[in-house]
Amino acid sequence: MNSSNRKEAILDLLRNYRHFVTVEQLCAQLFVSGATIRRDLRELADSGLIQRTRGGAVLTDNISTEAPMVLRETRNEMQKQIIATISKAYIKEGMTVFMDSSTTVFTLARNLGHFGDLRVITNNLKIVWLLSGRKGIDIICVGGTLRKSTLSFFGDNALRYAGEMNANAAFLSCQGFSIGDGASDAREEESYLKRAYIKNSKDSYLLFDTSKMNKEYLFRTAPASAYTKIITESREVNDYIAASV
């Protein structure tokens, strides 16, 4: 288990142990040394996600059940990089593109390089900050209510603003995907905003790593047929999905 996955597991255990857990309990559950656990706890505390206590840690009051973005960004990092490399071929000079708030699409934004003429519309503050220094890329931020855990805007204002714009392409991710049910997400407001992006773009691209295959969440965002192309890190999976839709 790598450091990122281990930290997520620590947060899950803190939730399960009613927000308090000892170093000994973490060592027993995760099969690592006390030194490793103490280092993880120190880094989580530095990020403001937990508070250290004598012999253990407590979960801070403002942490939600959603995995923090700082952890999600490093999950399946290599797979996301492969997806970004494939996906950036569909972005050309002069395009206007929607980009959602997922860490997979953020990885794509990191790989955009330099464009002489590109417009990016996003509800994600990290993408705004990332691209703000790039010459030739104009940025439109979809405003609304800020979700602090993901630094992203959602809500009625975000939906209304996104509905007033057109784009050449939308680049989106999801929390779960299956051939029969398509893309799904755990949060209603994310699902609604992604539907608006799909509706108002000529082409839409769904990007996700294969760990999300055959998983289903509460809100169905769109069927597989709604996307121009579905891109994972696996060529075999991509071919299988394309042949099945």
C-alpha positions in Angstrom: 0.0 0.0 0.0 1.5 3.3 -1.0 1.5 6.5 1.1 -1.5 8.1 -0.6 -3.7 4.9 -0.2 -2.5 4.5 3.4 -3.5 8.0 4.3 -7.0 7.4 2.8 -7.2 4.2 4.9 -6.2 6.2 8.0 -9.0 8.7 7.4 -11.5 5.9 6.9 -10.4 4.2 10.1 -10.8 7.5 12.0 -14.4 7.7 10.7 -15.1 4.1 11.7 -13.5 4.5 15.1 -15.7 7.5 15.9 -13.0 10.0 15.0 -10.3 8.7 17.3 -7.7 6.0 16.7 -4.4 5.1 18.3 -1.1 4.4 16.6 -1.2 0.8 17.8 -4.7 0.3 16.2 -3.4 1.8 12.9 -0.3 -0.4 12.9 -2.5 -3.5 13.5 -5.0 -2.6 10.7 -2.5 -1.5 8.1 0.4 -3.8 8.8 3.1 -1.1 8.9 5.5 0.1 11.6 4.8 2.8 14.2 7.4 5.0 12.5 5.5 4.9 9.2 2.1 5.6 10.9 3.6 8.5 12.8 5.0 10.0 9.6 1.6 9.6 7.9 -0.2 11.2 10.8 2.3 14.1 10.9 1.7 14.8 7.2 -2.1 14.5 7.6 -2.0 16.9 10.5 0.2 19.4 8.4 -2.6 19.3 5.8 -5.2 20.1 8.4 -7.1 16.9 8.0 -6.5 15.5 11.5 -5.2 16.6 14.9 -2.5 14.7 16.7 -3.1 13.5 20.2 -1.0 11.6 22.7 -0.7 8.1 21.2 -3.0 8.7 18.3 -5.1 11.1 16.3 -8.6 12.6 16.0 -10.5 13.6 12.9 -11.0 17.3 12.6 -14.6 18.5 12.6 -14.7 19.9 9.1 -13.6 16.8 7.3 -16.4 15.3 5.1 -16.8 11.7 4.1 -15.4 12.5 0.7 -11.7 11.8 0.1 -9.8 15.1 0.1 -8.5 16.4 -3.2 -4.9 16.3 -2.0 -5.3 12.5 -1.7 -7.4 11.9 -4.8 -4.9 13.7 -7.0 -2.3 11.1 -6.3 -4.5 8.1 -6.6 -3.8 6.1 -9.8 -1.5 8.9 -11.0 0.1 6.9 -13.8 -3.2 5.9 -15.2 -4.4 9.5 -15.2 -1.3 10.6 -17.0 -1.8 8.0 -19.8 -5.5 9.2 -20.1 -4.3 12.8 -20.3 -1.8 12.0 -23.0 -4.5 10.3 -25.1 -7.1 13.0 -24.5 -5.0 16.1 -25.3 -4.9 14.9 -28.9 -8.6 16.0 -29.1 -7.9 19.6 -28.2 -7.0 21.9 -31.0 -6.2 25.5 -31.6 -9.2 27.8 -31.5 -11.4 25.5 -29.5 -13.6 26.3 -26.5 -13.7 23.4 -24.0 -15.6 22.6 -20.8 -13.5 21.0 -18.1 -15.1 19.5 -15.0 -13.7 19.4 -11.4 -12.3 15.9 -11.4 -8.7 15.1 -10.7 -8.5 13.2 -14.0 -9.4 16.3 -16.0 -7.1 18.3 -13.8 -4.3 16.0 -15.0 -5.3 16.8 -18.6 -5.1 20.5 -17.8 -1.6 20.0 -16.5 -0.6 18.5 -19.8 -2.1 21.1 -22.1 1.2 22.8 -22.9 1.1 26.0 -24.9 -1.7 27.1 -27.1 -2.0 30.3 -29.2 -5.8 30.3 -29.0 -7.8 28.2 -26.6 -10.7 28.9 -24.2 -11.3 26.8 -21.1 -14.6 26.9 -19.2 -14.4 25.2 -15.8 -15.9 25.1 -12.3 -12.6 24.1 -10.8 -10.5 26.7 -9.1 -7.3 24.6 -9.3 -7.6 24.5 -13.1 -8.2 28.3 -13.1 -5.0 28.8 -11.1 -3.0 26.3 -13.1 -3.9 27.8 -16.5 -3.9 31.5 -15.4 -0.3 31.9 -16.3 -0.4 30.2 -19.7 -0.3 32.6 -22.6 -2.9 31.9 -25.3 -5.4 30.2 -22.9 -8.4 32.3 -21.9 -10.3 31.1 -18.8 -13.9 31.4 -17.9 -14.8 30.3 -14.3 -18.3 28.9 -13.8 -19.3 30.5 -10.5 -21.6 29.2 -7.8 -21.3 27.8 -4.3 -17.7 26.7 -3.5 -17.2 23.2 -2.2 -14.0 23.6 -0.2 -13.0 19.9 -0.2 -12.6 20.0 -4.0 -12.1 23.8 -4.6 -15.0 23.6 -7.1 -18.2 25.6 -7.8 -21.6 24.0 -8.0 -25.3 24.9 -7.5 -28.0 26.8 -9.4 -25.7 29.7 -10.4 -23.1 27.3 -11.8 -25.8 25.5 -13.8 -27.3 28.7 -15.1 -24.0 30.1 -16.2 -22.8 26.8 -17.9 -26.2 26.7 -19.7 -25.6 30.0 -21.3 -22.3 29.0 -23.1 -21.4 26.7 -26.0 -18.2 24.7 -26.4 -16.6 22.6 -29.0 -15.9 19.8 -26.5 -16.4 18.8 -22.9 -13.9 16.8 -21.0 -15.5 15.0 -18.0 -14.8 12.2 -15.6 -17.1 10.1 -13.3 -17.0 8.1 -10.1 -18.4 5.0 -11.7 -19.1 3.5 -15.1 -20.7 0.5 -16.7 -21.8 -0.3 -20.2 -25.5 -0.7 -19.2 -25.8 2.3 -16.9 -23.2 4.7 -18.3 -21.5 7.3 -16.1 -22.6 7.9 -12.5 -21.7 10.1 -9.6 -22.3 10.2 -5.9 -23.3 13.9 -5.7 -26.4 15.3 -7.4 -24.9 18.7 -8.2 -21.9 17.2 -9.9 -24.2 15.1 -12.1 -26.4 18.0 -13.1 -23.4 20.2 -14.0 -21.8 17.5 -16.1 -25.1 17.1 -18.0 -25.1 20.8 -18.8 -21.6 20.5 -20.1 -22.6 17.6 -22.4 -25.7 19.3 -23.6 -23.9 22.5 -24.6 -20.9 21.0 -26.4 -20.5 19.5 -29.8 -18.4 16.6 -28.6 -18.0 15.1 -25.1 -15.2 12.9 -23.8 -15.5 10.8 -20.7 -12.1 10.1 -19.0 -11.7 7.6 -16.2 -9.3 5.0 -15.0 -10.4 1.3 -15.1 -10.7 1.1 -11.3 -14.1 2.8 -11.8 -15.3 0.2 -14.3 -18.5 -1.7 -13.3 -19.2 0.6 -10.3 -22.5 2.4 -9.9 -23.3 5.5 -7.9 -26.7 7.1 -7.0 -26.9 9.7 -9.7 -26.8 8.6 -13.4 -25.0 11.4 -15.2 -25.3 10.1 -18.8 -25.5 6.9 -20.8 -22.4 5.7 -22.6 -23.9 6.7 -25.9 -24.0 10.3 -24.8 -20.2 10.6 -25.2 -18.3 11.1 -28.4 -15.4 9.0 -27.0 -14.7 7.2 -23.8 -11.0 7.1 -22.7 -9.3 4.9 -20.1 -5.7 4.0 -19.7 -6.3 0.6 -21.3 -6.5 0.2 -25.0 -8.3 -3.1 -24.6 -11.0 -1.6 -22.4 -11.3 1.4 -24.8 -11.9 -1.0 -27.7 -14.3 -3.1 -25.7 -16.4 0.0 -24.7 -16.4 1.4 -28.3 -17.6 -2.0 -29.6 -20.3 -2.3 -27.0 -21.9 1.1 -27.2 
